[in-house]
């Protein structure tokens, strides 16, 4: 990183810099800083993939412009493509994950309903090119399943799973991917809509990390939110929120599914989503040495049995996974 180019960008966009504090990243390759300057407080982001890119079509910029005015997202205040920098609003540090433990029932329900309203607004958007040309097709879903095999089963748990079991598991994963490939139902999804990508700012849930949006089932984002690795919602909270999303989505014309089919696809989608998350956590721990993700492995794994008990298409995949993935999550 060229410190001179960063400071020149900040001087022009933010004024005289008083302090720059690195912020802890999540599983992102982007880097972030909190900046205090004469013109106020800001978040500085550096994305190496942005260097030399076409600004208008760059996913982060294109998605911010698409979502701005539709749902709460941080403003882009200045851009430096040569250095790969964005200057953004500082919305604070209160992720939804951190806010939930201090919320009473009424506040929590109201906040999650707002989050559901936001994801439904995203799903109403229509367009061509960019994020609208990307989707969760069979290849993408299988890539994520393979990531789980490589980095959770082999990398994190170091399982001695046989070639026969791997072949059987891939066969089951393929069947699940086929079931989830329903382009006739596809809508725009954030793609990573969970409690670490929602910031509570002045009581409003703002959405971040939206640059990888793509088309998929309407159940994708709500499964990420309500079957979150970072926040487990008890049934007395989860069930009314699940009902709310179904009813609101149907009323808005986002889907026309009957309740049984909607719930079926939700469970199958949530299974895939949680398996994908386990692959990410396994990669972060075993390949990058980021042990902070380890505590989320067991809670995420604990979701899978419920889906498999309700949906026969998931039963064999869960039977194989459960033999090699200890429910306690230990590596």
C-alpha positions in Angstrom: 0.0 0.0 0.0 1.3 3.4 -0.9 0.8 5.6 2.2 1.4 8.8 0.2 -1.4 8.0 -2.2 -3.7 7.2 0.7 -2.9 10.4 2.6 -3.3 12.5 -0.6 -6.7 11.0 -1.2 -7.8 11.6 2.3 -6.5 15.2 2.3 -8.5 16.0 -0.8 -11.7 14.2 0.3 -11.7 14.5 4.1 -9.5 17.4 5.0 -6.7 17.4 7.5 -6.4 13.9 9.0 -6.3 13.7 12.8 -6.3 9.9 13.2 -6.5 6.7 11.2 -7.4 3.5 13.0 -7.4 0.0 11.3 -10.6 -1.9 11.6 -10.8 -5.6 12.1 -11.9 -7.3 8.9 -14.3 -10.2 8.7 -13.7 -12.8 6.0 -13.2 -10.1 3.4 -10.0 -9.4 1.4 -10.8 -5.6 1.6 -9.1 -3.4 4.3 -10.9 -0.8 6.4 -9.9 2.2 8.5 -11.8 4.6 10.7 -10.7 8.2 9.8 -11.2 11.3 11.9 -10.5 14.4 9.9 -11.3 18.1 9.8 -14.5 17.5 7.7 -15.8 14.7 10.0 -15.6 11.0 10.6 -15.4 8.5 7.8 -14.6 4.9 6.9 -11.8 4.3 4.4 -11.9 1.1 2.4 -9.2 -0.2 0.1 -10.1 -2.8 -2.4 -7.1 -4.0 -4.5 -9.4 -5.4 -7.2 -10.8 -1.8 -7.7 -7.4 -0.5 -8.9 -7.7 0.5 -12.5 -11.3 -0.9 -12.8 -14.1 0.8 -14.7 -15.9 2.8 -11.9 -19.5 2.6 -13.2 -19.5 -1.1 -13.6 -17.5 -2.0 -10.6 -19.8 -4.3 -8.4 -19.5 -2.3 -5.2 -20.2 1.0 -6.9 -22.9 -0.4 -9.2 -24.7 -2.0 -6.3 -24.5 1.0 -4.1 -26.0 3.1 -6.8 -28.7 0.5 -7.4 -29.6 0.1 -3.7 -29.3 3.8 -2.7 -32.8 5.2 -2.1 -34.3 1.7 -2.0 -32.7 0.4 1.3 -30.4 2.1 3.8 -26.8 1.7 2.6 -23.6 3.8 3.3 -23.0 6.6 1.0 -19.8 6.7 -1.2 -18.4 10.1 -0.5 -15.2 9.9 -2.7 -13.5 7.4 -4.9 -9.9 6.9 -6.0 -9.7 4.1 -8.6 -5.9 4.5 -9.1 -5.3 3.6 -5.4 -8.3 1.3 -4.9 -9.9 3.6 -2.3 -13.5 4.4 -1.3 -14.4 6.9 1.4 -17.7 6.0 3.1 -20.1 7.2 5.8 -19.1 6.1 9.3 -22.1 4.3 10.6 -20.4 3.1 13.8 -19.6 -0.3 15.1 -23.0 -1.7 16.2 -23.5 -4.7 14.0 -26.8 -6.5 14.4 -24.9 -9.4 15.9 -23.7 -7.2 18.7 -27.0 -5.4 19.2 -29.3 -8.4 19.6 -28.3 -9.5 23.2 -29.4 -6.1 24.6 -32.7 -6.0 22.7 -36.0 -6.7 24.3 -38.5 -8.8 22.4 -40.4 -5.8 20.9 -37.2 -4.1 19.7 -35.7 -7.3 18.3 -38.9 -8.2 16.4 -39.2 -4.7 15.0 -35.6 -4.6 13.9 -35.7 -8.0 12.2 -39.0 -7.1 10.5 -37.2 -4.0 9.2 -34.3 -6.2 7.9 -36.9 -8.5 6.2 -38.6 -5.5 4.6 -35.2 -4.4 3.3 -34.4 -7.8 1.7 -37.8 -7.9 0.1 -37.3 -4.4 -1.3 -34.0 -5.7 -2.9 -35.9 -8.6 -4.3 -38.3 -6.3 -6.1 -35.5 -4.8 -8.2 -35.3 -5.7 -11.9 -32.6 -5.0 -14.4 -30.1 -6.4 -16.9 -26.4 -7.1 -16.9 -24.2 -6.9 -13.8 -25.6 -8.6 -10.8 -28.7 -9.5 -12.7 -26.7 -11.7 -15.1 -25.2 -13.7 -12.2 -27.1 -16.4 -10.5 -26.9 -19.4 -8.1 -26.8 -22.0 -10.8 -25.7 -25.6 -10.4 -22.1 -24.8 -10.9 -22.0 -22.0 -8.3 -23.9 -24.1 -5.7 -21.6 -27.1 -6.4 -18.5 -24.8 -6.1 -19.7 -23.9 -2.6 -20.4 -27.5 -1.7 -16.9 -28.5 -2.9 -15.5 -25.7 -0.8 -17.1 -27.3 2.2 -15.6 -30.7 1.4 -12.1 -29.2 0.9 -12.0 -26.8 3.9 -14.4 -28.2 6.4 -14.4 -32.0 6.0 -10.8 -32.3 4.9 -9.2 -29.0 6.1 -10.8 -28.4 9.5 -12.1 -31.7 10.7 -9.3 -33.6 8.9 -11.8 -36.5 8.3 -10.7 -39.8 6.9 -13.8 -39.9 4.7 -13.5 -42.7 2.1 -13.6 -42.1 -1.7 -16.9 -44.0 -1.7 -18.4 -41.6 0.8 -17.1 -38.6 -1.0 -18.6 -39.9 -4.2 -22.0 -40.4 -2.5 -21.8 -37.0 -0.8 -21.1 -35.3 -4.1 -24.1 -37.2 -5.6 -26.3 -35.9 -2.9 -25.0 -32.4 -3.2 -25.6 -32.5 -7.0 -29.2 -33.5 -6.3 -29.7 -30.6 -3.9 -28.1 -28.1 -6.4 -30.5 -29.4 -9.1 -33.5 -28.8 -6.7 -32.4 -25.3 -5.9 -31.8 -24.2 -9.5 -35.2 -22.7 -10.2 -34.6 -19.7 -12.5 -38.3 -19.1 -12.9 -38.4 -18.1 -9.2 -35.2 -16.2 -9.1 -35.0 -12.7 -7.6 -32.1 -10.4 -6.7 -30.3 -11.4 -3.4 -27.7 -9.6 -1.3 -26.0 -13.1 -1.1 -24.5 -12.7 2.4 -27.4 -11.2 4.3 -26.6 -11.9 8.0 -26.1 -10.1 11.3 -22.5 -9.1 10.5 -23.5 -7.3 7.3 -26.2 -5.2 9.0 -25.1 -2.1 11.0 -27.6 -0.5 13.4 -27.2 3.3 13.1 -29.6 5.5 15.0 -32.0 2.7 15.2 -32.0 1.9 11.5 -30.5 -1.3 10.0 -28.0 -0.3 7.3 -26.8 -2.9 4.8 -23.1 -3.4 4.0 -21.0 -5.8 2.0 -23.5 -6.0 -0.9 -21.1 -6.1 -3.8 -21.6 -9.8 -4.5 -25.3 -9.7 -5.1 -26.8 -12.2 -7.6 -30.0 -13.8 -8.6 -31.4 -16.8 -6.6 -34.4 -18.1 -4.8 -36.4 -15.7 -2.6 -35.6 -17.9 0.3 -31.8 -17.3 0.0 -31.4 -14.0 1.9 -34.1 -14.8 4.5 -32.4 -18.1 5.3 -29.1 -16.3 5.8 -30.8 -13.9 8.2 -33.0 -16.2 10.2 -30.7 -19.2 10.2 -27.6 -17.1 10.9 -24.3 -18.6 12.1 -23.7 -15.6 14.4 -27.2 -15.1 15.9 -29.5 -18.1 16.8 -33.1 -17.0 17.1 -35.3 -19.1 19.4 -38.4 -20.6 17.8 -40.8 -18.1 19.5 -39.0 -15.3 17.6 -38.0 -17.2 14.4 -41.4 -18.6 13.5 -43.3 -15.3 13.5 -40.5 -13.7 11.5 -40.5 -16.6 9.0 -44.3 -16.3 8.7 -43.9 -12.5 8.2 -41.4 -12.9 5.4 -43.6 -15.5 3.6 -46.7 -13.4 3.8 -45.1 -10.1 2.9 -43.2 -11.6 0.0 -46.3 -13.1 -1.4 -48.3 -9.9 -0.9 -45.6 -7.9 -2.8 -45.7 -10.4 -5.7 -42.1 -11.5 -5.1 -43.3 -15.1 -5.2 -46.6 -17.0 -5.7 -45.6 -20.2 -3.8 -47.9 -22.1 -1.5 -46.7 -22.4 2.0 -45.6 -26.0 1.8 -43.5 -25.4 -1.2 -42.1 -22.2 0.2 -41.1 -23.9 3.4 -39.6 -26.9 1.6 -37.4 -24.7 -0.5 -36.5 -22.6 2.5 -35.1 -25.7 4.3 -33.2 -27.0 1.3 -31.8 -23.5 0.7 -30.9 -23.0 4.3 -29.1 -26.4 4.4 -27.0 -25.3 1.4 -26.4 -21.9 2.9 -25.2 -23.3 6.3 -23.0 -25.9 4.6 -21.4 -23.1 2.6 -20.8 -21.2 5.8 -19.1 -24.2 7.4 -16.7 -24.3 4.4 -15.9 -20.6 4.9 -15.3 -21.1 8.6 -13.1 -24.1 8.0 -11.1 -22.2 5.5 -10.6 -19.2 7.9 -9.5 -21.4 10.7 -7.4 -24.1 8.9 -5.9 -22.1 6.1 -5.7 -18.5 7.4 -5.3 -19.3 11.1 -8.3 -17.0 12.0 -9.5 -18.8 15.1 -12.2 -16.3 15.8 -14.5 -18.2 13.4 -14.1 -21.5 15.2 -16.9 -20.8 17.8 -19.5 -20.5 15.0 -18.9 -24.0 13.5 -20.9 -26.0 16.1 -23.9 -23.7 16.1 -24.0 -23.7 12.3 -23.7 -27.5 12.2 -26.5 -27.8 14.7 -29.0 -26.4 12.1 -28.5 -29.2 9.6 -30.2 -32.1 11.4 -33.5 -30.3 11.6 -33.6 -29.6 7.9 -32.6 -33.2 7.1 -35.3 -34.6 9.4 -38.0 -32.6 7.6 -36.7 -33.0 4.0 -35.9 -36.4 2.6 -33.6 -34.9 -0.1 -31.2 -33.8 2.6 -31.2 -37.0 4.7 -28.4 -38.9 3.1 -26.1 -35.9 2.8 -26.6 -35.2 6.5 -26.1 -38.9 7.4 -22.6 -38.8 5.7 -21.7 -35.3 7.1 -22.7 -36.3 10.6 -20.3 -39.3 10.6 -17.3 -37.1 10.0 -18.3 -33.7 11.4 -18.4 -33.8 15.3 -21.5 -31.9 16.5 -19.2 -30.2 19.1 -17.3 -28.6 16.2 -13.8 -29.6 17.3 -11.1 -30.0 14.8 
